């Protein structure tokens, strides 16, 4: 996948200052430009009124601001909002999207909307808390996914490419500019793709999201979710200096079942993952969260809960339980309410701090990869 030329969300104050200097602009222009983008939400250089006209014209010609088009925007009854973005693989700079800059995002209907190119499409979601004080951006790190979890729509077409750091940050910026959002408070790397398989770009994006000059979101409110390659977790512990949360997508309490559900589990064992997570805890002091999608009749029985409790206890981990959201063309089912209650009861009886995550955005296909899959399936009919 080609990345946009001179993407503003790729820059740091230092790199943008150097870019300005090489074009006979004062280095301090970088701070002014970034303040317009991140504080004022302005991505049209002509509206950056404290810049000289010549500088605004140069930015228009040479800098990419928004690099994709919104193919669909859905709003759920619970306030969850989801965007389907198609990235432009052209390399011409100066791209902006005026409708976003003026906060006039259009909600495109799925039926009859242009199908676009799914190999360049990703999804990102804004999830509000029940009290509306917390607004979480769920972002993608890749187009498609290489992991191929049997129950997930993200990897149905395999991996089409990595996203640049700028395109990851742009997702957070776009979600923050949706009507009535005001400010994103949390970010989770739980959208399409495996974040640690796009390691450098994800770290760059995390630093920008957490930076005071960038999105200004506390690192403690950023979660990186990984299906788990133990070497990548160890590398993350070594290289990331920020106190982010690490979430391990376990989804099965034993290696045999995990390999049936997650093809990449062939390359690592639960024991290796636990050792890497222990290293993470020792280096960062940050507890691990285990994510576990409950699949009806597959991994949601009391014996699975007993095994999961042993795993969580060995790691001193919290457990997030997630009811499965059905995906058309996949055979997995949402778990029965009684099975969910019984599963959580076993964990709590074993002293495990568990939380059943509320299902959000089911009426807008909010689960990973669902909207892209549904959008392009519908438009092929």
C-alpha positions in Angstrom: 0.0 0.0 0.0 1.4 3.4 -1.0 1.5 6.0 1.8 0.5 9.6 1.2 3.2 12.1 0.4 4.0 14.5 3.3 1.1 13.5 5.5 0.6 16.1 8.3 -0.3 13.4 10.8 3.0 11.7 10.2 5.0 14.7 11.3 6.4 15.6 14.7 7.3 19.2 15.6 10.9 18.4 14.8 10.3 16.8 11.4 7.8 19.5 10.4 10.1 22.2 11.6 12.8 20.7 9.3 10.4 20.5 6.4 9.5 24.2 7.0 13.2 25.2 7.2 14.0 23.5 3.9 11.3 25.6 2.3 12.5 28.9 3.7 9.8 29.0 6.3 10.7 29.7 10.0 10.9 26.5 12.1 8.3 27.9 14.5 5.7 27.6 11.8 5.6 23.9 12.6 4.1 24.6 16.0 1.6 26.9 14.5 0.5 24.4 11.9 0.2 21.6 14.4 -1.9 23.8 16.7 -4.3 24.5 13.9 -4.6 20.8 13.1 -4.8 19.4 16.6 -6.2 22.2 18.7 -8.5 24.0 16.2 -9.3 21.0 14.0 -8.4 22.9 10.9 -7.0 20.9 7.9 -7.5 23.6 5.2 -4.2 25.7 5.1 -6.1 28.7 3.7 -7.9 29.0 7.1 -4.6 29.1 9.0 -4.8 32.9 9.4 -1.6 33.5 11.3 0.5 32.1 8.5 1.7 34.2 5.6 -0.3 33.8 2.3 2.8 32.3 0.6 3.2 29.7 3.4 -0.5 28.8 3.2 -0.2 28.3 -0.6 2.9 26.1 -0.1 1.1 23.9 2.4 -1.8 23.6 0.0 0.5 22.5 -2.8 2.8 20.2 -0.9 1.2 18.8 2.3 -1.4 16.1 2.6 -3.9 16.7 5.3 -6.7 14.1 4.9 -5.7 11.2 2.8 -8.9 9.2 2.3 -12.6 9.4 1.7 -15.5 8.3 4.0 -17.4 5.6 2.2 -19.9 5.1 5.0 -20.8 6.7 8.3 -23.2 4.8 10.6 -24.7 6.0 13.9 -26.1 3.3 16.3 -29.0 3.8 18.6 -26.6 3.6 21.5 -24.6 6.5 20.1 -21.7 4.4 18.7 -20.5 5.8 15.4 -18.6 3.9 12.7 -16.6 5.2 9.7 -15.6 3.2 6.7 -12.6 5.0 5.1 -11.1 4.3 1.8 -7.5 5.5 1.5 -6.2 7.2 -1.6 -3.2 5.4 -3.0 -2.3 8.4 -5.2 0.8 10.3 -4.2 -0.3 13.8 -5.1 0.0 16.1 -2.0 -2.4 18.8 -0.9 -5.4 16.6 -0.3 -8.0 17.8 2.2 -11.7 17.0 2.7 -13.6 20.2 3.3 -16.7 18.4 4.5 -14.8 17.1 7.5 -13.1 20.4 8.2 -16.5 22.1 8.5 -17.9 19.1 10.5 -20.5 18.3 7.9 -19.8 14.5 7.7 -22.4 12.8 5.6 -23.9 9.5 6.6 -23.8 7.4 3.5 -26.4 4.7 3.1 -24.9 1.2 2.6 -27.5 0.3 0.0 -26.6 2.0 -3.3 -23.4 3.5 -2.0 -20.3 3.1 -4.3 -18.7 -0.2 -3.5 -15.2 1.2 -3.7 -12.1 -0.9 -3.3 -12.1 -3.1 -0.2 -8.3 -3.6 -0.4 -8.0 0.1 0.6 -10.7 0.3 3.2 -10.6 0.2 7.0 -13.0 0.9 9.8 -12.8 3.0 12.9 -15.4 3.4 15.6 -16.3 6.0 18.3 -17.8 4.3 21.3 -19.4 6.5 24.0 -19.7 5.3 27.6 -23.2 5.1 29.1 -22.6 8.4 30.9 -21.1 10.0 27.7 -18.1 11.3 29.6 -15.7 8.7 28.1 -15.5 8.5 24.3 -13.3 5.8 23.0 -11.8 5.7 19.5 -11.3 2.1 18.2 -8.8 2.3 15.4 -7.3 0.0 12.8 -3.6 -0.6 12.2 -3.8 -2.6 9.0 -6.0 -3.0 5.9 -7.5 -6.4 6.5 -5.7 -8.7 8.9 -3.0 -11.5 8.6 -4.1 -13.4 11.7 -7.3 -14.9 10.2 -9.2 -15.6 13.4 -12.0 -18.0 12.3 -14.7 -15.9 13.9 -13.6 -12.4 12.7 -14.6 -10.5 9.6 -11.4 -8.4 9.5 -9.3 -11.2 8.0 -11.8 -12.7 5.6 -9.8 -11.3 2.7 -6.4 -11.6 4.3 -4.0 -8.7 4.7 -4.0 -6.0 2.1 -1.4 -3.7 3.7 -0.1 -1.8 6.7 -1.3 1.6 7.6 1.2 4.4 8.1 1.4 6.1 11.5 -0.3 9.2 9.9 -3.3 7.2 8.8 -3.7 5.7 12.2 -3.6 9.1 13.8 -5.9 10.4 11.2 -8.6 8.0 12.3 -8.5 9.4 15.8 -8.6 12.9 14.5 -11.6 12.1 12.2 -13.5 10.5 15.0 -12.8 13.5 17.3 -14.3 15.8 14.6 -17.6 14.0 14.3 -20.6 16.2 15.4 -21.1 16.5 19.2 -18.0 14.4 20.0 -15.9 17.3 21.3 -13.0 15.2 22.5 -11.8 11.6 22.3 -10.7 10.5 25.8 -9.5 6.9 25.1 -8.0 5.0 22.2 -7.9 1.3 21.7 -6.0 -0.5 18.9 -8.8 -3.1 18.5 -9.9 -2.4 15.0 -8.8 -4.2 11.8 -5.3 -5.7 11.8 -2.8 -7.0 14.3 -1.1 -3.9 15.8 2.2 -5.6 16.7 2.5 -6.8 13.1 2.8 -3.1 12.1 5.1 -2.4 15.0 7.0 0.8 14.0 4.0 2.6 12.6 1.9 1.8 15.7 4.6 3.0 18.1 4.9 6.2 16.1 1.1 6.7 16.2 0.9 6.0 19.9 3.5 8.6 20.6 1.7 11.2 18.5 -1.7 10.4 20.1 -0.2 10.8 23.6 1.9 13.9 22.8 0.8 17.3 24.2 1.4 18.8 20.8 -0.6 16.0 19.2 -3.9 14.4 20.2 -3.0 15.0 23.9 -4.6 11.7 25.1 -3.1 10.2 28.2 -1.0 7.1 27.5 -2.7 5.4 30.4 -5.9 5.7 28.3 -4.4 4.0 25.2 -4.7 0.2 24.9 -2.8 -1.9 22.4 -4.6 -5.2 21.8 -2.6 -8.1 20.3 -3.5 -11.7 19.4 0.0 -12.4 20.7 3.4 -13.2 19.3 5.6 -13.4 22.4 8.6 -11.8 20.7 6.6 -8.8 19.7 5.3 -8.3 23.2 8.9 -8.5 24.6 10.0 -5.9 22.0 7.2 -3.6 22.9 8.2 -3.8 26.6 11.7 -2.8 25.6 11.0 0.0 23.2 7.8 1.8 24.3 8.5 4.2 27.1 4.8 5.2 27.6 2.5 3.6 30.2 -0.1 2.2 27.8 -2.3 -0.8 28.6 -1.5 -4.1 26.9 -4.5 -6.4 26.1 -3.9 -10.0 25.1 -6.7 -11.4 22.8 -6.7 -14.9 24.3 -10.2 -16.2 23.2 -9.4 -19.8 24.3 -8.0 -21.2 27.6 -5.9 -23.9 26.1 -3.5 -24.3 23.1 -5.6 -26.9 21.3 -8.7 -24.8 21.1 -6.8 -21.6 20.5 -5.1 -23.1 17.4 -8.5 -24.1 16.1 -9.8 -20.5 16.4 -6.6 -18.5 15.7 -4.2 -19.8 13.0 -1.4 -17.6 14.3 -1.5 -19.5 17.6 0.5 -22.2 15.8 3.6 -19.9 16.2 3.3 -19.4 20.0 2.0 -21.2 23.0 -0.1 -19.7 25.9 2.8 -20.4 28.2 5.2 -18.3 26.0 2.6 -15.5 25.9 2.2 -15.6 29.6 6.0 -15.3 30.0 6.2 -12.4 27.7 3.3 -10.7 29.5 5.0 -11.3 32.8 8.1 -9.5 31.3 5.8 -6.6 30.3 4.5 -6.3 33.8 8.0 -6.4 35.4 9.3 -3.7 33.1 6.2 -1.4 33.0 4.3 -2.2 36.2 1.2 -2.2 34.1 -1.2 -5.1 34.5 -2.3 -7.1 31.5 -5.9 -7.4 30.3 -7.0 -10.7 28.9 -9.7 -10.4 26.2 -12.0 -13.3 25.7 -14.7 -13.5 23.0 -17.5 -15.8 24.1 -18.5 -18.0 21.1 -21.8 -19.9 21.6 -21.1 -23.6 22.3 -17.4 -23.3 21.4 -15.5 -21.7 24.3 -18.2 -20.5 26.7 -18.7 -23.6 29.0 -17.9 -23.9 32.7 -14.8 -26.1 32.0 -13.4 -23.3 29.7 -14.0 -20.8 32.5 -12.1 -23.0 35.0 -9.1 -23.2 32.6 -9.3 -19.4 31.9 -9.3 -18.7 35.7 -6.0 -20.7 36.0 -4.4 -18.7 33.2 -5.6 -15.3 34.6 -4.5 -16.2 38.2 -0.9 -17.1 37.0 -0.6 -13.6 35.4 -2.5 -11.5 37.9 -4.6 -10.3 34.9 -8.0 -8.7 34.5 -10.4 -10.5 32.2 -12.7 -8.7 29.7 -15.5 -11.0 28.5 -17.1 -10.1 25.1 -20.2 -11.5 23.7 -19.7 -12.4 20.0 -21.3 -10.3 17.4 -22.5 -12.5 14.6 -20.9 -12.1 11.1 -22.7 -13.1 8.0 -21.1 -16.1 6.2 -19.3 -17.3 9.4 -20.8 -20.2 11.5 -20.2 -18.9 15.0 -23.1 -17.8 17.2 -23.7 -15.4 20.0 -23.6 -17.1 23.4 -26.7 -17.8 25.4 -27.3 -15.4 28.3 -27.4 -18.2 30.8 -24.0 -19.5 29.6 -22.5 -16.0 29.9 -23.7 -15.6 33.4 -22.5 -19.1 34.4 -19.1 -18.4 32.8 -18.6 -15.1 34.7 -19.8 -16.7 37.9 -17.0 -19.4 37.7 -14.3 -16.7 37.2 -15.5 -14.6 40.1 -15.7 -17.6 42.4 -12.0 -18.2 41.6 -11.2 -14.7 42.6 -10.7 -13.4 39.0 -11.4 -9.7 38.3 -13.7 -10.1 35.3 -15.9 -7.6 33.4 -18.5 -8.4 30.8 -18.1 -5.7 28.2 -21.4 -4.2 27.0 -22.2 -4.9 23.4 -22.2 -1.6 21.5 -23.2 -0.7 18.0 -24.7 -4.1 17.1 -27.2 -2.4 14.8 -24.5 -0.8 12.7 -22.2 -3.8 12.3 -19.7 -2.4 14.8 -17.6 -5.5 15.3 -14.2 -5.6 13.6 -14.4 -5.9 9.8 -18.2 -6.2 9.7 -19.0 -2.9 8.0 -16.4 -3.3 5.3 -17.6 -6.9 4.7 -21.3 -6.0 4.7 -20.7 -2.8 2.6 -18.9 -4.6 -0.2 -21.1 -7.7 -0.1 -24.2 -5.6 -0.4 -22.8 -3.6 -3.3 -21.9 -6.8 -5.2 -25.5 -8.1 -5.1 
